[in-house]
Amino acid sequence: MAKKVAIGTWAYMFGPYQDHPVPLNEVIEKLEELEFDGLELAGFSPHAGLKDYPTSASRLELRRRIEDHGLEVCGVAADLWSYAPGADDDQVRRQWLDSFKAHCDLCLDVGSPSIRMDSCLPPTILEKQDYDTTWQRTVEGFRAATELASDKALFVVWEFEPGFVFNKPSEIVKMVNEVGHPDFRVLYDTCHAHMCSVVGARQPEPKETLPGGQVTLARMLTGNIGHIHLIDSDNTLHDNETSTHAPFGLGVIDFDEVIPAILEAGYDSEWWSIDLCFWPEAWEVTAQSKEFLDGMIAKYG
């Protein structure tokens, strides 16, 4: 199966771009010019939030616009951060599921095969909430959401990362097993995987790292990787919260080890997606990022 290259549009609207986001239409035109195959939509304003595209007709028009530029939507990152599946408040958990359902409809209209989510709560939440209760609520919320998505022929990808609770390797594997749904898989971001398996960033004590680092983690997730974000890591956190997504070549990841490990773990999707989240010059390094990934595809795709 020929591989396709995409990039997350949030790179041009979060962090350094928050006060001057690159308009989505401009992003689409740029990606066509650079011969990308697709994009991964930020389901956040001002790109593709529910307030920006409140009706099915408006979303179908967005899909046509994207397709007119020769691009596809490989995924949607849903804006679910106002709520959380593991929250103590029953109403907040219900609101999270309602918001998830609304974003599933957005995914269907724009032609996305999947919907991305995370646990929505920081690791420090365990200083306030009971671990077992928070875990069980998150598992139940993820399972209920996956059932909703599956009914709409979508699959769910959970992005584990240092910025959110349950980021230890054993927890990542356990979450997939306990949700126990064939349409629930992990979103494997190479930068986050490095910070979780090698650095143990923002993990409650005791920290848990792996001999062999993320190559070992990928093997532990065999058969459960639903989507990938490829980007480097320089062993640091952005604003002490989440992984620094360093452009290829500015970090420590050996992609000649990591990419084969991901493929050997059974990842067989056609999509390889770049993630430049929070990088201050994401716009300027997009072209060279695609060039690097094209080279990786030539070797391993």
C-alpha positions as CSV (number, residue, x, y, z in Angstrom):
1,M,0.0,0.0,0.0
2,A,1.4,3.4,-1.1
3,K,2.0,5.7,1.9
4,K,0.5,9.1,2.1
5,V,1.9,12.2,4.0
6,A,-0.2,14.6,6.0
7,I,0.4,17.2,8.7
8,G,-1.6,18.4,11.6
9,T,-3.1,21.9,11.0
10,W,-2.9,22.7,14.7
11,A,0.8,23.4,14.2
12,Y,-0.3,26.7,12.6
13,M,-2.7,27.9,15.3
14,F,-1.5,26.7,18.7
15,G,1.3,28.1,20.9
16,P,3.4,30.8,19.0
17,Y,0.7,31.0,16.4
18,Q,-2.2,31.6,18.8
19,D,-2.3,35.4,18.3
20,H,-1.8,35.1,14.5
21,P,-3.0,31.7,13.3
22,V,-2.4,30.9,9.7
23,P,-5.9,30.7,8.1
24,L,-7.0,27.2,7.1
25,N,-7.4,28.2,3.5
26,E,-3.8,29.4,3.4
27,V,-2.7,26.1,5.0
28,I,-4.6,24.1,2.4
29,E,-3.0,26.0,-0.5
30,K,0.4,25.6,1.0
31,L,0.0,21.9,1.4
32,E,-1.2,21.5,-2.1
33,E,1.9,23.5,-3.3
34,L,4.2,21.2,-1.3
35,E,2.4,18.1,-2.7
36,F,1.1,16.7,0.5
37,D,-1.5,14.0,0.2
38,G,-3.6,15.2,3.0
39,L,-4.0,17.0,6.3
40,E,-5.1,16.2,9.8
41,L,-7.7,18.8,10.9
42,A,-7.6,20.7,14.2
43,G,-11.2,20.5,15.3
44,F,-10.6,23.8,17.1
45,S,-11.4,27.4,16.2
46,P,-10.4,29.0,14.0
47,H,-9.6,26.0,11.8
48,A,-12.4,23.5,12.0
49,G,-14.2,24.0,15.3
50,L,-17.8,23.2,15.7
51,K,-18.6,26.9,15.9
52,D,-16.7,27.6,12.6
53,Y,-18.6,24.8,10.8
54,P,-21.9,24.3,12.8
55,T,-23.9,22.6,10.1
56,S,-23.4,19.5,7.9
57,A,-23.7,21.7,4.8
58,S,-20.8,23.9,6.0
59,R,-18.6,20.9,6.7
60,L,-19.4,19.3,3.4
61,E,-18.3,22.5,1.8
62,L,-15.1,22.4,3.7
63,R,-14.5,18.9,2.5
64,R,-15.1,19.9,-1.1
65,R,-12.6,22.8,-0.7
66,I,-10.0,20.4,0.7
67,E,-10.6,17.9,-2.1
68,D,-10.5,20.6,-4.7
69,H,-6.8,21.1,-3.7
70,G,-6.1,17.4,-4.1
71,L,-6.0,16.7,-0.4
72,E,-7.8,14.3,1.9
73,V,-8.6,14.4,5.6
74,C,-6.7,11.6,7.4
75,G,-8.0,12.5,10.9
76,V,-9.6,15.1,13.2
77,A,-8.3,16.2,16.6
78,A,-11.5,16.9,18.5
79,D,-11.7,19.9,20.8
80,L,-12.7,18.0,24.0
81,W,-10.5,19.8,26.5
82,S,-13.3,21.7,28.3
83,Y,-14.4,18.4,29.8
84,A,-12.9,15.1,30.8
85,P,-14.0,11.4,30.9
86,G,-12.3,10.9,34.2
87,A,-13.6,14.0,36.0
88,D,-15.2,13.8,39.4
89,D,-18.3,15.7,38.3
90,D,-21.0,13.5,36.6
91,Q,-22.1,16.5,34.5
92,V,-18.6,17.1,33.2
93,R,-18.3,13.5,32.1
94,R,-21.7,13.7,30.3
95,Q,-20.7,16.9,28.6
96,W,-17.4,15.3,27.4
97,L,-19.4,12.4,25.8
98,D,-21.9,14.8,24.2
99,S,-19.0,16.9,22.8
100,F,-17.4,13.7,21.5
101,K,-20.6,12.7,19.7
102,A,-20.8,16.1,18.0
103,H,-17.3,15.8,16.8
104,C,-18.0,12.4,15.4
105,D,-20.6,14.1,13.1
106,L,-17.9,16.6,12.1
107,C,-15.6,13.7,11.2
108,L,-18.2,12.1,9.0
109,D,-18.9,15.3,7.1
110,V,-15.3,16.1,6.3
111,G,-14.4,12.5,5.4
112,S,-12.2,11.6,8.3
113,P,-11.8,7.9,9.1
114,S,-10.9,8.5,12.7
115,I,-11.3,10.9,15.7
116,R,-8.4,11.7,18.1
117,M,-8.8,12.2,21.8
118,D,-6.8,12.2,25.0
119,S,-7.5,11.8,28.7
120,C,-8.0,15.6,29.0
121,L,-6.7,15.7,32.6
122,P,-3.1,16.6,33.7
123,P,-1.0,14.1,35.5
124,T,-1.3,16.3,38.6
125,I,-5.0,15.5,38.8
126,L,-4.0,12.4,40.8
127,E,-3.0,14.7,43.7
128,K,-6.6,15.6,44.0
129,Q,-8.5,12.6,42.7
130,D,-8.3,8.9,43.6
131,Y,-6.2,6.9,41.0
132,D,-8.5,3.9,40.7
133,T,-11.7,5.9,40.4
134,T,-10.1,8.3,37.8
135,W,-8.8,5.3,35.9
136,Q,-12.1,3.4,35.9
137,R,-14.1,6.5,34.8
138,T,-11.6,7.1,32.0
139,V,-11.8,3.5,30.8
140,E,-15.6,3.6,30.8
141,G,-15.7,7.0,29.1
142,F,-13.3,5.8,26.4
143,R,-15.3,2.7,25.9
144,A,-18.6,4.5,25.6
145,A,-17.1,7.0,23.2
146,T,-15.6,4.2,21.0
147,E,-19.0,2.5,20.8
148,L,-20.5,5.8,19.6
149,A,-17.8,6.2,17.0
150,S,-17.9,2.6,15.9
151,D,-21.7,2.9,15.2
152,K,-20.8,5.7,12.8
153,A,-18.0,3.6,11.1
154,L,-15.2,5.7,12.7
155,F,-12.4,4.4,14.8
156,V,-10.9,6.2,17.9
157,V,-7.2,7.0,18.4
158,W,-6.1,7.9,21.9
159,E,-3.0,10.1,22.0
160,F,-1.0,9.3,25.2
161,E,1.5,12.0,26.2
162,P,3.3,13.6,29.2
163,G,0.8,16.4,29.4
164,F,-2.1,14.1,30.3
165,V,-2.7,11.5,33.0
166,F,-1.9,7.8,32.4
167,N,1.3,8.3,30.5
168,K,3.4,5.4,31.8
169,P,4.1,2.6,29.3
170,S,2.3,-0.1,31.4
171,E,-0.7,2.3,31.7
172,I,-0.8,2.9,27.9
173,V,-0.9,-0.9,27.2
174,K,-3.4,-1.5,30.0
175,M,-5.7,1.2,28.8
176,V,-6.0,-0.4,25.4
177,N,-6.6,-3.8,26.9
178,E,-9.2,-2.6,29.4
179,V,-11.2,-0.5,26.9
180,G,-11.2,-3.7,24.9
181,H,-12.8,-2.5,21.7
182,P,-11.5,-3.2,18.2
183,D,-12.1,0.4,17.1
184,F,-10.1,1.8,20.0
185,R,-6.4,2.2,19.2
186,V,-3.5,4.4,20.2
187,L,-2.2,7.4,18.3
188,Y,1.5,6.8,18.4
189,D,3.4,10.1,18.4
190,T,7.1,9.4,18.2
191,C,8.0,12.5,20.3
192,H,5.5,11.6,23.0
193,A,6.5,7.9,22.9
194,H,10.1,8.9,23.5
195,M,9.3,11.2,26.4
196,C,7.1,8.5,28.0
197,S,9.3,5.5,27.5
198,V,12.8,7.1,27.7
199,V,12.5,10.2,29.9
200,G,9.5,9.4,32.0
201,A,8.4,13.0,31.7
202,R,5.6,14.1,34.1
203,Q,5.0,10.6,35.4
204,P,3.9,10.3,39.1
205,E,6.5,8.5,41.1
206,P,7.8,5.9,40.6
207,K,8.8,6.8,37.1
208,E,8.6,4.1,34.5
209,T,10.9,3.9,31.5
210,L,11.8,1.0,29.2
211,P,15.0,-0.7,28.2
212,G,15.1,-0.2,24.5
213,G,13.0,3.0,24.8
214,Q,10.2,3.5,22.4
215,V,11.2,0.6,20.2
216,T,10.2,-1.6,23.1
217,L,7.0,0.5,23.6
218,A,6.0,0.0,20.0
219,R,6.4,-3.7,20.4
220,M,4.3,-3.7,23.5
221,L,1.5,-2.0,21.4
222,T,1.6,-4.6,18.6
223,G,-1.7,-4.7,16.8
224,N,-3.0,-1.6,18.6
225,I,-1.5,1.4,16.7
226,G,-4.2,3.1,14.8
227,H,-2.4,6.3,13.6
228,I,1.1,7.8,13.8
229,H,2.6,11.3,14.3
230,L,6.2,11.4,13.2
231,I,8.4,14.1,14.6
232,D,11.7,14.4,16.6
233,S,12.3,14.9,20.4
234,D,15.1,16.9,22.1
235,N,14.4,15.3,25.5
236,T,12.5,18.4,26.7
237,L,9.0,19.6,27.5
238,H,7.3,22.6,26.0
239,D,6.4,25.0,28.8
240,N,6.9,22.1,31.2
241,E,3.6,20.6,30.0
242,T,3.9,18.4,26.9
243,S,6.6,17.1,24.6
244,T,8.7,19.5,22.6
245,H,8.0,18.6,19.0
246,A,11.4,19.3,17.5
247,P,11.7,19.2,13.7
248,F,13.4,16.2,12.2
249,G,17.2,16.3,12.8
250,L,17.0,18.6,15.8
251,G,16.5,15.8,18.3
252,V,17.7,12.4,19.4
253,I,15.2,10.0,17.8
254,D,16.8,7.4,15.4
255,F,14.0,7.0,12.9
256,D,15.9,4.2,11.2
257,E,15.2,2.2,14.4
258,V,11.8,3.6,15.3
259,I,9.9,3.5,12.0
260,P,10.7,-0.2,11.4
261,A,9.6,-0.9,14.9
262,I,6.3,0.8,14.3
263,L,5.8,-1.2,11.1
264,E,6.8,-4.4,12.8
265,A,4.2,-3.7,15.5
266,G,1.6,-4.0,12.8
267,Y,0.9,-0.4,11.7
268,D,-0.5,-0.8,8.2
269,S,-2.3,2.4,7.6
270,E,-1.4,4.4,4.5
271,W,-1.1,7.6,6.5
272,W,2.1,9.0,8.0
273,S,1.4,12.3,9.6
274,I,3.8,15.1,10.7
275,D,3.2,16.9,14.0
276,L,4.9,20.3,14.5
277,C,2.7,21.3,17.4
278,F,4.0,24.4,19.3
279,W,7.1,24.7,17.2
280,P,7.7,28.5,16.7
281,E,8.7,28.2,13.1
282,A,6.4,25.4,12.0
283,W,5.4,27.2,8.8
284,E,9.0,27.7,7.8
285,V,10.0,24.1,8.4
286,T,7.0,22.4,6.8
287,A,8.7,21.8,3.4
288,Q,11.9,20.3,4.9
289,S,9.8,18.1,7.2
290,K,7.9,16.6,4.3
291,E,11.2,16.1,2.4
292,F,12.5,14.1,5.4
293,L,9.4,12.0,5.6
294,D,9.4,11.4,1.9
295,G,12.9,10.0,2.3
296,M,11.7,7.7,5.1
297,I,8.8,6.5,3.0
298,A,11.2,5.7,0.1
299,K,13.2,3.5,2.6
300,Y,10.5,1.9,4.6
301,G,7.1,2.6,3.0
